């Protein structure tokens, strides 16, 4: 497993992280691990939503689509 070393953290931020860790009954390392995991999960979700972003346009036409109109006789 890889390690990360963070330098030059302001004391106020470090104190805040320690309070969060204590509040959540975790070590400082455990709290940082949790925060980093959540941040990476949010990034993954954002990337997935960008890939699945669909745009629909109302053309004003009213058609009823049937399965046969979309798929061939094999159903593919």
PyMOL CGO cylinders between C-alpha atoms (Angstrom):
from pymol import cmd
from pymol.cgo import CYLINDER

trace = [
    CYLINDER, 0.00, 0.00, 0.00, 1.26, 3.49, -0.83, 0.3, 1, 1, 1, 1, 1, 1,
    CYLINDER, 1.26, 3.49, -0.83, 1.86, 6.27, 1.66, 0.3, 1, 1, 1, 1, 1, 1,
    CYLINDER, 1.86, 6.27, 1.66, 1.32, 10.01, 1.50, 0.3, 1, 1, 1, 1, 1, 1,
    CYLINDER, 1.32, 10.01, 1.50, 3.33, 12.58, 3.42, 0.3, 1, 1, 1, 1, 1, 1,
    CYLINDER, 3.33, 12.58, 3.42, 1.74, 16.03, 3.78, 0.3, 1, 1, 1, 1, 1, 1,
    CYLINDER, 1.74, 16.03, 3.78, 3.93, 18.96, 4.77, 0.3, 1, 1, 1, 1, 1, 1,
    CYLINDER, 3.93, 18.96, 4.77, 3.24, 22.47, 6.01, 0.3, 1, 1, 1, 1, 1, 1,
    CYLINDER, 3.24, 22.47, 6.01, -0.29, 22.02, 7.36, 0.3, 1, 1, 1, 1, 1, 1,
    CYLINDER, -0.29, 22.02, 7.36, -1.48, 25.07, 9.26, 0.3, 1, 1, 1, 1, 1, 1,
    CYLINDER, -1.48, 25.07, 9.26, -2.07, 24.38, 12.94, 0.3, 1, 1, 1, 1, 1, 1,
    CYLINDER, -2.07, 24.38, 12.94, -5.75, 25.42, 12.74, 0.3, 1, 1, 1, 1, 1, 1,
    CYLINDER, -5.75, 25.42, 12.74, -6.42, 22.79, 10.05, 0.3, 1, 1, 1, 1, 1, 1,
    CYLINDER, -6.42, 22.79, 10.05, -4.55, 20.11, 11.93, 0.3, 1, 1, 1, 1, 1, 1,
    CYLINDER, -4.55, 20.11, 11.93, -6.48, 20.93, 15.11, 0.3, 1, 1, 1, 1, 1, 1,
    CYLINDER, -6.48, 20.93, 15.11, -9.75, 20.77, 13.20, 0.3, 1, 1, 1, 1, 1, 1,
    CYLINDER, -9.75, 20.77, 13.20, -8.85, 17.39, 11.70, 0.3, 1, 1, 1, 1, 1, 1,
    CYLINDER, -8.85, 17.39, 11.70, -7.95, 16.07, 15.15, 0.3, 1, 1, 1, 1, 1, 1,
    CYLINDER, -7.95, 16.07, 15.15, -11.31, 17.24, 16.53, 0.3, 1, 1, 1, 1, 1, 1,
    CYLINDER, -11.31, 17.24, 16.53, -13.13, 15.51, 13.64, 0.3, 1, 1, 1, 1, 1, 1,
    CYLINDER, -13.13, 15.51, 13.64, -11.19, 12.32, 14.28, 0.3, 1, 1, 1, 1, 1, 1,
    CYLINDER, -11.19, 12.32, 14.28, -12.08, 12.39, 17.96, 0.3, 1, 1, 1, 1, 1, 1,
    CYLINDER, -12.08, 12.39, 17.96, -15.74, 13.14, 17.17, 0.3, 1, 1, 1, 1, 1, 1,
    CYLINDER, -15.74, 13.14, 17.17, -15.90, 10.12, 14.82, 0.3, 1, 1, 1, 1, 1, 1,
    CYLINDER, -15.90, 10.12, 14.82, -13.93, 7.86, 17.20, 0.3, 1, 1, 1, 1, 1, 1,
    CYLINDER, -13.93, 7.86, 17.20, -11.05, 7.48, 14.75, 0.3, 1, 1, 1, 1, 1, 1,
    CYLINDER, -11.05, 7.48, 14.75, -7.35, 8.15, 14.80, 0.3, 1, 1, 1, 1, 1, 1,
    CYLINDER, -7.35, 8.15, 14.80, -6.09, 11.13, 12.83, 0.3, 1, 1, 1, 1, 1, 1,
    CYLINDER, -6.09, 11.13, 12.83, -4.81, 8.73, 10.19, 0.3, 1, 1, 1, 1, 1, 1,
    CYLINDER, -4.81, 8.73, 10.19, -8.19, 6.97, 10.11, 0.3, 1, 1, 1, 1, 1, 1,
    CYLINDER, -8.19, 6.97, 10.11, -10.00, 10.28, 9.69, 0.3, 1, 1, 1, 1, 1, 1,
    CYLINDER, -10.00, 10.28, 9.69, -7.72, 11.35, 6.85, 0.3, 1, 1, 1, 1, 1, 1,
    CYLINDER, -7.72, 11.35, 6.85, -8.16, 7.97, 5.18, 0.3, 1, 1, 1, 1, 1, 1,
    CYLINDER, -8.16, 7.97, 5.18, -11.95, 8.35, 5.44, 0.3, 1, 1, 1, 1, 1, 1,
    CYLINDER, -11.95, 8.35, 5.44, -11.86, 11.89, 4.00, 0.3, 1, 1, 1, 1, 1, 1,
    CYLINDER, -11.86, 11.89, 4.00, -9.65, 10.86, 1.08, 0.3, 1, 1, 1, 1, 1, 1,
    CYLINDER, -9.65, 10.86, 1.08, -11.85, 7.85, 0.29, 0.3, 1, 1, 1, 1, 1, 1,
    CYLINDER, -11.85, 7.85, 0.29, -14.98, 10.02, 0.23, 0.3, 1, 1, 1, 1, 1, 1,
    CYLINDER, -14.98, 10.02, 0.23, -13.31, 12.60, -1.99, 0.3, 1, 1, 1, 1, 1, 1,
    CYLINDER, -13.31, 12.60, -1.99, -12.25, 9.94, -4.48, 0.3, 1, 1, 1, 1, 1, 1,
    CYLINDER, -12.25, 9.94, -4.48, -15.77, 8.42, -4.45, 0.3, 1, 1, 1, 1, 1, 1,
    CYLINDER, -15.77, 8.42, -4.45, -17.26, 11.83, -5.25, 0.3, 1, 1, 1, 1, 1, 1,
    CYLINDER, -17.26, 11.83, -5.25, -14.82, 12.21, -8.13, 0.3, 1, 1, 1, 1, 1, 1,
    CYLINDER, -14.82, 12.21, -8.13, -15.80, 8.79, -9.47, 0.3, 1, 1, 1, 1, 1, 1,
    CYLINDER, -15.80, 8.79, -9.47, -19.51, 9.66, -9.25, 0.3, 1, 1, 1, 1, 1, 1,
    CYLINDER, -19.51, 9.66, -9.25, -18.97, 12.97, -11.06, 0.3, 1, 1, 1, 1, 1, 1,
    CYLINDER, -18.97, 12.97, -11.06, -17.02, 11.25, -13.82, 0.3, 1, 1, 1, 1, 1, 1,
    CYLINDER, -17.02, 11.25, -13.82, -19.72, 8.61, -14.21, 0.3, 1, 1, 1, 1, 1, 1,
    CYLINDER, -19.72, 8.61, -14.21, -22.47, 11.21, -14.42, 0.3, 1, 1, 1, 1, 1, 1,
    CYLINDER, -22.47, 11.21, -14.42, -20.52, 13.09, -17.10, 0.3, 1, 1, 1, 1, 1, 1,
    CYLINDER, -20.52, 13.09, -17.10, -20.21, 9.90, -19.14, 0.3, 1, 1, 1, 1, 1, 1,
    CYLINDER, -20.21, 9.90, -19.14, -23.93, 9.21, -18.80, 0.3, 1, 1, 1, 1, 1, 1,
    CYLINDER, -23.93, 9.21, -18.80, -25.11, 12.73, -19.52, 0.3, 1, 1, 1, 1, 1, 1,
    CYLINDER, -25.11, 12.73, -19.52, -27.91, 12.38, -22.07, 0.3, 1, 1, 1, 1, 1, 1,
    CYLINDER, -27.91, 12.38, -22.07, -29.52, 15.27, -23.87, 0.3, 1, 1, 1, 1, 1, 1,
    CYLINDER, -29.52, 15.27, -23.87, -33.00, 14.86, -25.30, 0.3, 1, 1, 1, 1, 1, 1,
    CYLINDER, -33.00, 14.86, -25.30, -34.67, 17.21, -27.73, 0.3, 1, 1, 1, 1, 1, 1,
    CYLINDER, -34.67, 17.21, -27.73, -38.38, 17.58, -28.29, 0.3, 1, 1, 1, 1, 1, 1,
    CYLINDER, -38.38, 17.58, -28.29, -38.81, 17.67, -32.06, 0.3, 1, 1, 1, 1, 1, 1,
    CYLINDER, -38.81, 17.67, -32.06, -42.55, 18.24, -31.88, 0.3, 1, 1, 1, 1, 1, 1,
    CYLINDER, -42.55, 18.24, -31.88, -43.26, 14.96, -33.66, 0.3, 1, 1, 1, 1, 1, 1,
    CYLINDER, -43.26, 14.96, -33.66, -45.42, 12.36, -31.96, 0.3, 1, 1, 1, 1, 1, 1,
    CYLINDER, -45.42, 12.36, -31.96, -44.34, 8.84, -32.81, 0.3, 1, 1, 1, 1, 1, 1,
    CYLINDER, -44.34, 8.84, -32.81, -45.05, 5.62, -31.00, 0.3, 1, 1, 1, 1, 1, 1,
    CYLINDER, -45.05, 5.62, -31.00, -41.97, 3.46, -31.14, 0.3, 1, 1, 1, 1, 1, 1,
    CYLINDER, -41.97, 3.46, -31.14, -42.37, -0.29, -31.05, 0.3, 1, 1, 1, 1, 1, 1,
    CYLINDER, -42.37, -0.29, -31.05, -39.76, -2.91, -30.31, 0.3, 1, 1, 1, 1, 1, 1,
    CYLINDER, -39.76, -2.91, -30.31, -39.92, -4.08, -33.92, 0.3, 1, 1, 1, 1, 1, 1,
    CYLINDER, -39.92, -4.08, -33.92, -39.03, -0.57, -35.11, 0.3, 1, 1, 1, 1, 1, 1,
    CYLINDER, -39.03, -0.57, -35.11, -35.80, -0.63, -33.13, 0.3, 1, 1, 1, 1, 1, 1,
    CYLINDER, -35.80, -0.63, -33.13, -34.69, -4.27, -33.21, 0.3, 1, 1, 1, 1, 1, 1,
    CYLINDER, -34.69, -4.27, -33.21, -34.50, -6.74, -36.09, 0.3, 1, 1, 1, 1, 1, 1,
    CYLINDER, -34.50, -6.74, -36.09, -36.25, -10.12, -36.18, 0.3, 1, 1, 1, 1, 1, 1,
    CYLINDER, -36.25, -10.12, -36.18, -33.65, -11.66, -33.84, 0.3, 1, 1, 1, 1, 1, 1,
    CYLINDER, -33.65, -11.66, -33.84, -34.46, -9.06, -31.17, 0.3, 1, 1, 1, 1, 1, 1,
    CYLINDER, -34.46, -9.06, -31.17, -30.98, -7.53, -31.32, 0.3, 1, 1, 1, 1, 1, 1,
]
cmd.load_cgo(trace, "trace")
